[in-house]
Every structure is written in structure tokens, then in C-alpha cells.
Amino acid sequence: MKISGILLLFFTLFQVIKADEVVLDTDKDQVRPGQNYYILPATTGKGGGLTLAKGENGSCPLNVFQEQNSKSVGLPIKLLMVNSASGLMIYINEDINIKFAAPRYVSMCNKSIVWEVDKGFVTTDGTQGGMHDTSSCLFTIQKYEDAYAIQFCPRATGCSFVCPRLKCGYIGISPAANGARRLAVNAPVFKIVFKKAY
């Protein structure tokens, strides 16, 4: 009885501590896995939401860009839990996958629209999950000043979520040709908020 009581107390305290670390959307509601959200800049007038476009010379897979128009919310995304299929909310510093909720874009390259980092840039054709060779698809949400930021946080190849993370890097905006704004690791940090997509 004593051991079960201690475990119950520990679990309750863990839940209370973790509750302070829940990611919130612009309505101050808990961000939930599998629901659709727009990722928008936390500061207005700093571009719009996120979109997909082919690479140089029309190459695949699709790359992740920020809309230049501040009034555009872009394409919705889903945050997917890596270590639990039954979680009810997304926590700060939790391993997640990010996937565009825009199935029509799959046919453009016949590749997945799960985020992945390749050569320092955020692209698609990632693999959902947290095991084996999915390290290039692991991200976390972090508090950043008065908003949030996304970090790319890979783990050693062949490792599961029990392995330590390798060096994490914030996702930022890297200027590209014609004023395009491509997402990249260790570029100036992209400070964001999550807005429900209805």
C-alpha cells in the first residue's frame, strides 16, 4: 500500500508539473496532437504562415517556406506525438513529427509531407515515428520569449526516444531567391504561435 501510494503521489506531481509545460494556441487552448493548426509568426507584419514549394529547377521533395504575404495563413499542419499514440496534448520539449494537413500536395512529388531536415533545410518526405532512421524528422516545441519556436532535435541513428538527443537547433527563416523565405536550422529564429485551422 505504501509503495502504491508513493507512486500515485509521484504520478500526480508529475502531471501537475507537466501541465505547466503544455503548448497553447492563440485561443489559450491546449494544442492537441492530430488537430489542424496554422503556424504563424508571433509578430504581425513578419510574413504569413507556412507553405510548400518545389526546390530549385522544380525538384522534389517539396520544401517548407514562409508565405511572404502577412495576410496569408498558409497551409495547416498537424503535430504528431512520437512516443505515445494516446496523448491528449502536446508538451514543451516533447519529441514530435510535423506533417502538413494538405493531402493534395502529396501527388505533386508522390512523397510524404512529413517534415524532415536535409542539409540544414526543412523539407518533406519524412517518416512518421521515433524509431530507427527517423532522426531527421524529430522536432520539439520550445518556449521562446513570449511565444514559441520549433527546434530540430535529432537522436543518434538507429536509436529510439530513450537515446540522448544530439545537438538541437532552432528553426528559422533563411532568405532565398526572389524574396522567398525558406525554413532552415540555425537561421534567425522563427518565433511562432499556433492558430486553430477550422
N, C-alpha and C positions, 0 to 999 in steps of 0.2 A: 504494500500500500504506500509506503513512504517513497519508494522509487517512482511509482507511477504518479504520485502527487508532485514530485520534483520535476518529472518530465512534462507534466501538464503545465506547471508554472513556467518552465523554460519555454515551452511552445507558445504560451500566451504572451510572455515578454517578447519573444522573437517576432510575433505577429504585430505587437504594438510598435516595436522599433521599426519594423519593415513598413508599417503603414505611413510613417513619415516620409518614406522614400518612393511613394507611388508617383508615377508620371501623371500630370494633369493636362487636360486640354484647355482650350480658350474659354470654355464654359465652367472651368474648375471641376469638371467631372474626371473620374479615373479613366486613363487611357486603357482600353481593353484589347487583348490580342484578337486578331481576325476581323476587327471592325475597320471600316474605311475612314481614313483621315487625310487631310491635306497637310503637308509640311510647308509652312510659310515662314518668311523672315520675321523675326521678333520686332524689327524696326521697320515701320512703314516707309515706303519710298526707296527701299533697297532691293528692288526686283520682286518677282512674284513667286509662285510655287514651283514645283518640280515637273520636268517633262523628260521625254525620251527622244533621242535622235540618233541616226546612224553616224558612224565615225567618218574619218577622212575618206574621200573618194567613195562614199556610200557603203562603207564596210560594216559588217556585223561583228559582234553583237551590238545592241543598242547601248548608247552611253547616257548617263544621267546629267541633265543640265538644269539650271535655274532659269525660269522664264524671265526675259528682260522686262516685260510689261508688269508693273507693280500691281495692276488690277487683275491679273490672271492668277487663279488659284492653282493652275496646272492640273496634273493627274493625281488621283488619290492613291494612297499606299495602304498596305496592311503591315502591322508589326506582328511577327510570329515568334512565339516562345520556342527556345531551343531545348531547354532542359525539362520542360513539363508541358504536356498536352492539355492539362486540365486547369491551368492557371486562369484566374479571373481578371487579372490586371497586370500591367507592365510596371516593373520597378526600375529605379535608377540602378545603373551598373549591372543589369542583368543581360546575359547573352541573348541576343535576338537575331532573327533574319528580317530583312525588309524586302517587301515584294510590292510591285505596282499592282493596283487593283484595276487593271486595264487590259483585259484578255485579248482585245483586238490587236494589241501590239505584238503578241506572240507570233502571229503569222508573218510579220514583217521580216523576221530573220529565222523563224522556226526554232527559236531558242527561248529558254525560260526568262521571265522578267523579275527574277530574284536578284537582289543587289550582290555584287561581287567587286572586289578591288583587284585591278590588274595594272601593274606598272605604275602604281600610285594614284590611278584614277578610278572613280566609281563607274562601273559598267554593269551589264546584266549577264545572263546565262549562268547565274549562281545556282548552287544546290541547297535546298532547304534541309535543315538539320544541324546537329552539332558534332557529328562523329566523322572519323576518317579524314577524307580530303575536303572538308568543308571550311577549313580555317579561313580562307579568303572571303567567306561570306558572313563572318561573325562581327556584329556591331553591338554597341551599348548606347543607352541614352544617359547623358550626364547633365547635372545642373550646371548652368553657365551664366554667371551674373544673375540677372532677373528672369532668365528664360532657360532654354535647354540647348544642348549641342549633341551631335552624334559623334561617337568615336568608333574607329575601326580597331578591333581588338582581337587579332588572330591568336591561335594557340599552335603549339608545335604540330607539324604534320603527323597525322596518324593518331593524334590524341583526342580524347573526349573532353567534356567540360571539367573533368577532375584535374586536368593538367593546368599548370600555370599559364597565364596569358603572356604572350610575347609583348614587345613594346607597342603600346597603343598610340594612336594618332588621331587628332580631331579632323573631322571632315569640314572642309572649307570650300571656298569658291576660287577657281583658277581661271583667269581671263583667257579666252580662246579667240579664234578668228572671228571677224565681223561683230565684235562685241559680245559673243556668246559667253556664257558663264558656266563652266563645267565643274562638277563636283570632284574634289581631289583630296587626298590625305595630306595633312600638314600645310595646307594652304591657309590664308587668313580665315579664321573660324567663322562658320556659318551659324549664327545664333538664331534659333528657331522656336516656333510654337506649333502645336498640333491642333488643327481645327476639324471638327466632325465633318465628314462628307456624307450628305443625305442623298 
